[in-house]
Amino acid sequence: MNRLDVNRTARPARLLRLAGAALMLIALSGCAGWGARQRPQLAPAPPAPEPFALNSFELRDDTDVVGRLRYTTVQGEETLLDIARAYDLGYDEILAANPGVDPWTPASGQRVLLPTAHVLPDAPREGIVINLAARRLYYYPPRHDGEPARVVTHPIGIGREGWATPLGRTKVAKKHAAPAWTVPATIRREHAAKGDPLPAVVPPGPENPLGSHALRLGWSSILIHGTSKPAGIGMRVSHGCMQLYPEDIAPLFEAVPVGTPVTVVDQPYLAGVGADGLLLEAHEPVKPMSGTRREAAVTRAIEAAIARHRLQDTALVDLDLAQAHAGRHAGYPLPIDASAPAQDAYLAALPAAPPLPSPHEAPVGQGDWYVDLGRFKSENNARRLVAMLTHQGPPIPALRLPGDGQHRVLAGPYPSKALASAAARRIERDLSETGQPIRLAPAVASNAAPPSAMLP
């Protein structure tokens, strides 16, 4: 085993042994010389439930890790996107934490790991700190006398390839409620080439990509804002801006004053000390790394955590285990002490999360015009398409009609053929699925299976 010589278990183990000896002495002195009838033994009280915090945490000066890994189970036909949004997680991080689970059609009852623990970035804890590799924003509100320090964290969408989000330090320059979007010429040309022309200015409303609120930064054309496409949160989807869920941008907008410092870092490998010892959190780097560079970055992160806590003489780290975790890029903290349990056993012992409803609501259309997207022999394929439609931005109403061993998928309803035709063009452009506008009697659509996001 390749180890970094820092045994942090030696001292706590000794303290536990001393505490046990002291308790034994107290117990012996308390009962010596007494022959009274013993009291019946009572069953031990169940442990108190662990406190649950969604995205706001108290901080001590030595806090490295906030939150706690937990799990939930799929209910009905909900998607991983519904679960991610319920627990304020992004698309990439919930997929990385649950490899092999279909994001659109997970099986009912499927156990889902919630990566709701985070190692804080190695950056000044002031204002807004963004770690691009983790697709996550951290806001450190100003500390007032007598109040504990806090951090608020949310998942974000960041710049896609070719539109990288910049690194460095800037500040919040302006705040815009209900912002209009002045579309840059480069983006207008890009959309026009895809058959999706944009106006010079997109007014406020449900189709505005900036969402309901925007924080303009000191960098030209770079904002922290909401979105009309919540399913993209946690991914590389933007033209360089940082996007938040609608329910996250509104309170952040209210809390953050103009002039707040903003620091953007790219730290795929983060190490820190938490309740489970020394932990490593590994994300897929925004810029690919060679194996040698990755190993060096992991070692530096571990050494920095050890130095922060002055554990040079007391901790014992399994570097082979740490590098193995780093190579998997699971996106959540895992123990790397030499005494760490096996990963499967560690994850199996996690507590359940309280059930939370998803803010996502399946859209409801009106009218009797639909886009017929065909019949599917596979129920899962039909469910997947319905889920993808209802999570579009803006969402598209859709339903599934089972019958004769097949599943018919319809988008709609719409009040007119023209609107159904426009929806068909958008579906083909966004999802490469072709469909034909049709008119159906209400009785036909009444046999539909409910959209996945409408189920609990």
C-alpha positions in Angstrom: 0.0 0.0 0.0 1.4 3.4 -1.0 0.8 5.6 2.0 1.3 9.3 2.9 2.5 9.0 6.5 -0.2 10.7 8.5 -2.0 8.4 11.0 -4.9 10.4 12.3 -6.5 7.4 13.9 -3.9 6.7 16.6 -4.7 9.6 18.9 -8.6 9.2 18.8 -8.2 5.4 19.3 -6.2 6.1 22.4 -8.7 8.6 23.7 -11.5 6.0 23.2 -9.5 3.4 25.2 -8.9 5.9 28.0 -12.6 6.9 28.0 -13.6 3.3 28.2 -11.3 2.6 31.1 -12.7 5.6 33.0 -16.3 4.5 32.5 -15.3 1.0 33.8 -13.9 2.6 37.0 -17.0 4.7 37.5 -19.2 1.7 37.0 -17.3 -0.5 39.4 -17.1 2.2 42.1 -20.9 2.8 41.8 -21.9 -0.8 42.4 -19.2 -2.1 44.8 -20.6 -3.4 48.1 -24.3 -3.2 47.1 -26.5 -6.1 47.1 -29.8 -4.4 46.2 -32.1 -5.8 43.5 -30.9 -4.7 40.0 -33.2 -2.6 37.9 -34.5 -4.2 34.7 -32.4 -3.5 31.7 -34.0 -1.0 29.3 -33.6 -1.1 25.5 -31.3 1.6 24.3 -33.0 4.6 22.9 -32.9 4.8 19.1 -30.3 7.3 17.8 -31.6 10.8 17.1 -32.2 11.4 13.3 -29.2 13.2 11.7 -30.0 16.8 11.0 -30.6 17.5 7.3 -29.7 20.7 5.5 -30.3 21.2 1.8 -28.0 23.9 0.8 -27.2 26.3 3.7 -24.6 25.3 6.3 -22.9 26.8 9.3 -19.1 27.1 9.1 -16.3 26.9 11.7 -12.8 28.1 10.9 -11.7 24.5 10.3 -14.7 23.3 8.3 -13.7 21.7 5.0 -16.7 19.6 4.2 -20.4 20.6 4.3 -23.5 18.4 4.0 -23.8 14.6 4.3 -24.1 11.9 1.6 -27.5 10.3 1.7 -29.8 8.2 -0.5 -33.3 8.1 -1.7 -35.4 5.8 -3.8 -37.3 6.4 -7.1 -41.0 6.8 -6.7 -43.3 5.9 -9.6 -42.0 7.2 -12.9 -39.9 10.1 -11.7 -36.6 10.8 -13.4 -33.2 11.4 -12.0 -33.7 15.0 -13.1 -36.7 15.3 -10.8 -34.7 13.9 -7.9 -31.7 16.1 -8.7 -33.8 19.3 -8.7 -35.6 18.2 -5.5 -32.3 18.0 -3.7 -30.6 21.0 -5.4 -28.2 18.8 -7.4 -27.1 19.2 -11.0 -27.5 16.7 -13.9 -23.8 15.8 -14.2 -23.3 15.2 -10.5 -26.3 13.0 -10.0 -25.3 10.9 -13.0 -21.7 10.6 -11.9 -22.9 9.4 -8.5 -25.2 6.8 -10.0 -23.4 5.2 -13.0 -25.6 2.8 -15.0 -28.9 4.3 -13.9 -31.0 5.6 -16.8 -31.6 9.4 -16.0 -35.0 9.3 -17.8 -36.4 5.9 -16.8 -34.9 4.7 -13.6 -36.8 1.7 -12.1 -39.3 2.4 -9.4 -37.7 1.6 -6.1 -34.2 2.1 -7.5 -31.8 3.3 -4.8 -30.3 6.7 -5.8 -27.2 8.1 -4.1 -27.5 11.8 -3.4 -24.1 13.6 -3.6 -25.2 16.2 -1.0 -21.8 16.5 0.6 -19.2 18.9 -0.7 -15.6 19.7 -0.1 -15.3 23.5 -0.1 -13.0 24.9 -2.8 -9.5 26.1 -1.8 -10.3 29.8 -2.2 -10.9 32.8 0.0 -14.2 32.4 1.8 -15.8 35.6 0.8 -18.6 36.6 -1.6 -19.2 34.1 -4.3 -16.8 31.3 -5.1 -17.5 29.1 -8.2 -15.7 25.8 -8.9 -16.2 25.0 -12.5 -15.1 21.3 -12.2 -17.8 20.7 -9.6 -20.4 22.8 -11.5 -21.1 24.4 -8.1 -21.5 27.9 -6.6 -20.7 28.8 -3.0 -21.9 32.0 -1.4 -20.4 33.2 1.8 -22.8 35.9 3.2 -21.2 38.7 5.3 -20.8 37.7 8.9 -22.6 39.8 11.5 -21.7 40.1 15.2 -22.8 37.1 17.2 -23.8 35.1 14.2 -22.0 32.0 12.9 -20.4 32.1 9.5 -22.4 30.3 6.8 -22.1 29.1 3.2 -24.9 28.6 0.7 -24.3 26.3 -2.2 -26.1 25.6 -5.5 -25.4 23.6 -8.7 -24.8 25.6 -11.8 -24.6 25.3 -15.6 -21.3 26.6 -17.0 -19.8 27.5 -20.4 -19.8 24.7 -23.0 -16.8 23.8 -25.2 -15.8 26.8 -27.3 -17.6 29.2 -24.8 -15.5 28.7 -21.7 -16.4 30.4 -18.5 -13.4 32.6 -17.5 -11.3 31.9 -14.4 -10.1 34.6 -11.9 -11.5 37.3 -9.7 -14.2 39.9 -10.5 -17.2 41.3 -8.7 -21.0 41.7 -9.0 -21.3 44.9 -11.1 -25.1 45.2 -11.6 -28.3 43.4 -10.7 -31.2 43.0 -13.1 -34.6 41.7 -12.1 -36.7 40.4 -15.0 -33.8 41.0 -17.4 -34.2 41.4 -21.2 -31.5 39.5 -23.2 -29.6 41.5 -25.8 -28.5 38.7 -28.0 -24.9 38.9 -29.2 -24.4 38.7 -32.9 -22.3 35.5 -32.7 -25.2 33.8 -30.9 -27.7 35.0 -33.4 -25.7 33.6 -36.2 -25.3 30.3 -34.4 -29.0 29.9 -33.8 -29.9 31.1 -37.4 -27.6 28.3 -38.7 -29.7 25.8 -36.8 -33.0 27.1 -38.1 -33.8 28.8 -34.8 -33.5 32.6 -35.5 -33.5 34.9 -32.5 -34.5 38.5 -32.2 -32.0 41.2 -31.4 -33.6 41.4 -27.9 -35.5 38.7 -26.1 -37.9 40.3 -23.6 -38.5 39.1 -20.1 -40.6 36.0 -19.9 -40.6 32.1 -19.8 -38.6 31.8 -23.0 -35.8 34.2 -21.9 -32.6 32.2 -21.3 -31.6 34.6 -18.5 -34.5 33.5 -16.4 -36.1 35.8 -13.8 -32.9 37.4 -12.4 -29.3 38.2 -13.4 -26.1 39.3 -11.7 -23.9 41.1 -14.2 -20.2 40.6 -13.4 -17.2 42.8 -14.1 -16.3 40.6 -17.1 -17.9 41.6 -20.4 -21.0 39.5 -21.3 -20.6 37.2 -18.3 -23.5 36.9 -15.9 -24.8 34.7 -13.1 -28.4 34.2 -14.0 -31.5 32.0 -14.0 -32.6 29.9 -16.9 -35.5 28.8 -19.0 -34.0 25.4 -19.3 -33.6 24.0 -15.8 -32.7 20.5 -17.1 -29.3 21.9 -18.1 -28.2 22.9 -14.6 -25.1 21.0 -13.7 -23.9 20.7 -17.3 -21.7 22.6 -19.7 -24.5 24.3 -21.7 -24.0 28.0 -21.7 -22.2 30.6 -23.7 -19.9 31.3 -20.8 -22.4 32.5 -18.2 -23.3 30.6 -15.0 -26.9 29.5 -14.7 -28.9 28.5 -11.6 -32.3 26.8 -11.1 -35.1 29.4 -10.9 -35.7 28.6 -7.2 -32.0 29.2 -6.5 -31.4 32.5 -8.4 -34.2 34.4 -6.8 -32.9 34.2 -3.2 -29.3 34.6 -4.3 -30.2 37.7 -6.2 -31.9 39.2 -3.1 -29.0 38.3 -0.8 -26.0 39.4 -2.9 -25.2 43.1 -2.9 -23.5 45.0 -5.8 -19.8 44.9 -5.3 -19.7 41.3 -3.9 -16.4 39.7 -4.9 -16.6 36.7 -7.3 -13.9 34.1 -7.5 -13.9 31.4 -10.3 -11.6 28.4 -9.9 -11.3 25.0 -11.6 -10.4 22.5 -8.9 -11.4 18.9 -9.9 -9.6 17.3 -6.9 -10.5 18.5 -3.4 -9.4 17.1 -0.1 -10.6 18.0 3.4 -11.3 16.7 6.9 -14.8 15.8 7.8 -16.8 13.6 10.2 -15.5 10.5 8.4 -11.8 11.5 8.4 -9.7 12.7 5.5 -11.8 12.8 2.4 -11.2 13.2 -1.4 -13.8 14.6 -3.8 -12.9 14.1 -7.5 -14.6 15.5 -10.6 -14.0 15.2 -14.3 -11.6 18.1 -15.1 -13.0 20.8 -17.4 -9.6 20.6 -19.2 -8.4 17.0 -19.7 -5.4 16.0 -17.6 -2.8 13.4 -18.2 -2.5 10.6 -15.6 0.7 12.2 -14.2 -0.8 15.6 -13.8 -3.9 14.1 -12.1 -1.7 12.2 -9.6 0.2 15.4 -8.8 -3.0 17.4 -8.4 -4.5 14.8 -6.0 -1.3 14.7 -3.9 -1.2 18.5 -3.7 -4.8 18.7 -2.6 -4.2 16.0 0.1 -1.0 17.7 1.3 -2.8 21.1 1.5 -5.6 19.6 3.7 -3.0 17.9 6.0 -1.2 21.2 6.4 -4.4 23.1 7.1 -5.2 20.8 10.0 -1.6 20.2 11.1 -1.9 16.5 10.7 1.6 15.9 9.3 2.5 13.7 12.3 -0.8 12.0 13.0 -2.5 10.9 9.7 -2.1 7.8 7.6 -3.4 8.2 4.0 -3.8 5.4 1.5 -2.5 7.1 -1.6 -3.4 4.2 -3.9 -7.0 4.4 -2.7 -7.0 8.2 -3.2 -5.7 7.8 -6.8 -8.3 5.1 -7.5 -11.1 7.4 -6.3 -9.6 10.3 -8.4 -9.7 8.1 -11.5 -13.4 7.3 -11.1 -14.5 11.0 -10.8 -17.5 10.1 -8.7 -18.1 13.7 -7.7 -18.6 13.2 -3.9 -16.2 13.0 -0.9 -14.9 9.5 0.0 -12.6 8.5 2.9 -9.0 8.0 2.0 -7.5 7.1 5.5 -5.6 3.8 5.6 -8.4 2.6 7.9 -11.2 3.7 5.6 -14.0 1.1 5.0 -14.5 -0.4 1.6 -16.5 2.0 -0.7 -19.5 -0.3 -1.1 -19.8 -0.7 2.7 -19.4 3.0 3.3 -22.1 3.9 0.8 -24.4 1.1 2.0 -24.4 2.6 5.6 -25.6 6.1 4.4 -28.7 7.5 6.0 -31.9 8.1 3.9 -32.8 11.6 2.9 -36.2 13.0 3.9 -38.5 12.9 0.9 -38.6 16.2 -1.0 -40.9 17.1 -3.9 -39.3 18.3 -7.1 -40.1 21.9 -8.1 -40.4 20.6 -11.7 -44.0 20.4 -12.8 -45.1 18.6 -16.0 -46.7 21.2 -18.4 -50.4 21.1 -19.1 -51.6 22.1 -22.6 -55.0 23.1 -23.9 -56.8 22.3 -27.1 -57.2 19.2 -29.4 -54.2 19.5 -31.6 -51.2 17.2 -31.0 -47.8 16.2 -32.5 -47.9 12.5 -33.1 -44.4 11.2 -32.5 -45.1 7.5 -33.3 -45.6 4.2 -31.5 -43.0 2.4 -29.5 -42.9 -1.3 -28.6 -40.7 -0.4 -25.6 -42.5 1.3 -22.7 -39.2 2.7 -21.5 -38.4 4.3 -24.8 -41.9 6.0 -24.8 -41.4 7.1 -21.2 -38.0 8.5 -22.0 -39.3 10.6 -24.9 -42.2 11.9 -22.8 -39.8 12.8 -19.9 -37.4 14.6 -22.3 -40.2 16.6 -23.8 -41.6 17.7 -20.4 -38.1 18.7 -19.2 -37.4 20.9 -22.3 -37.0 24.6 -21.8 -39.6 25.9 -22.0 -41.3 22.5 -21.3 -43.4 20.7 -23.9 -46.7 19.0 -22.7 -46.6 15.3 -23.7 -48.4 12.1 -22.9 -48.1 8.3 -23.5 -51.0 6.3 -24.8 -50.6 2.5 -24.1 -52.6 0.0 -26.1 -52.2 -3.1 -28.3 -48.8 -3.8 -26.9 -47.4 -0.4 -28.0 -47.1 3.0 -26.5 -48.0 6.1 -28.6 -46.3 9.4 -27.7 -48.1 12.6 -28.3 -46.8 16.2 -27.7 -49.5 18.6 -26.8 -52.3 19.5 -26.7 -52.3 22.8 -28.5 -55.2 25.1 -29.4 -54.3 25.2 -33.1 -52.6 23.3 -35.9 -50.2 26.2 -36.4 -48.9 25.9 -32.8 -48.7 22.1 -33.1 -46.7 22.5 -36.3 -44.3 25.0 -34.5 -43.9 22.5 -31.7 -43.1 19.7 -34.2 -40.3 21.8 -35.8 -38.9 22.6 -32.3 -38.9 18.9 -31.3 -37.1 17.9 -34.5 -34.6 20.7 -34.0 -33.9 20.0 -30.3 -34.4 16.2 -30.1 -34.2 14.9 -33.7 -37.6 13.4 -33.4 -40.0 13.9 -36.3 -43.8 14.2 -35.8 -47.0 15.1 -37.5 -49.7 17.5 -36.3 -53.0 15.7 -35.8 -56.3 16.5 -34.2 -57.8 14.1 -31.6 -61.0 13.9 -29.8 -60.6 14.5 -26.0 -61.7 10.9 -25.3 -58.6 9.5 -27.0 -56.2 11.5 -25.0 -58.0 10.7 -21.7 -56.5 7.2 -21.9 -53.0 8.5 -21.6 -50.5 7.4 -18.9 -49.6 10.4 -16.8 -46.3 12.2 -17.5 -43.5 11.0 -15.3 -43.0 14.4 -13.5 -46.6 14.4 -12.3 -46.1 11.2 -10.3 -44.9 11.5 -6.6 
